[in-house]
Amino acid sequence: MRLKLPPNYRIPPHWHAVLEHVTVLSGTLNVGMG
């Protein structure tokens, strides 16, 4: 799956039942816990 998101897009806190891998093609991905 490929996502193209606008600048400063935020995904609300959530969880996944399985391990996932992410590859960033361009820009920055910040991940926070809690």
Secondary structure as GFF3:
##gff-version 3
##sequence-region A 1 34
###
